[in-house]
């Protein structure tokens, strides 16, 4: 049986139930630093932890799904092909996309 992992709502990576509380503040601070270094037109709104209604046996699954969608919402689409990237890889991709 696979251990219960939680998905970070910022980066979309999986962490154990104890380490997610350590990871999220550090990940958010890293996100803020990287976002402030981007050109103004590529800056994004700060991600918010998704609210999931509790009550039921699938709360961890629902929380993880909401966190995953929150992390995916941070991706930016390429203006040429429509693929989504994080901001730094998007800049590199746009130089070569036709």
N, C-alpha and C positions, 0 to 999 in steps of 0.2 A: 504494500500500500504506500502510496506517495504521501510524504508529509505535507501538511497544510502550509502553503506559501501565500503571501499577500503581494499584490501588484502595486508598485509605486505609481501614484497618479500623475507624477511629473515625468518620469523617464520610461515607465512601462516595464521595468525589470522586476523580477520576483525576489522576495526576501522572506526570511523566517519571521514568525510572529513577534519575536523579541527584537530583531535587528531592524525591522521596518520603522520603529519609533526613533531609532538612531539615524537611519538613512534619510528619512523624509526632510528634516530640517536642513541637513547638509546638502541634499539634492536641490532644495528650493533656493538655498543661498548660491549654489553654483549656477543654477538657472538664471537668477537675477544678474549675476556678474556677466554671464555670457550674453544675456539679452541686452544689457546696457552697452555692450561693445558693438552691437549690430548697427547698421545704418537705420535711421528712423523709420523708413518705409518697411523694414523687415521685423521691427520690434512687435512683440505679441503681448497680449494681456496676461497678467500673472495667472497661472493655473490655480484653481480652487479645488479643495478636496471634495469629491462628489458626495452628496447626501443620499444614503440608501435607506429605504424604509426597513425597519427591523421587524422580525416576527416571522418565523418559519425556519425550516432546516437548511435552506439554501442561501443564508445570508452571506457566507463567505464567498460563494460563487457570484452572487449579485454584486457584492462589494468589489470583487476582482474585475468583473466585467465593466462596471462603472469606471473604475480606475484605469482600465485599459483604454476605454473610449476617451477618457480625459487626456491620457498621454498621446493618443493618436490625433486628438484635436490640436495638439501643439505643432504638428507637421504643416509645412507650407507647400502649396502646389507650385510646380514649375509653370511659368507663363506660356511655354511652348508646347510641352507634351502632357502636362497635367499630373505627372508623377509627384508624389509628396516626399519631402525631405525635411530634416532639421535645417535651421538657417545656414550654418556654415557649409554643409555639403551642398545645399541649394545654390549657393554662390558659385561653387566650383562646377556644379552640374550645368548651370546656365551658360557658362563660358563655352561649353562644348555641345550643348543641345541644339539641334537644328529643327 
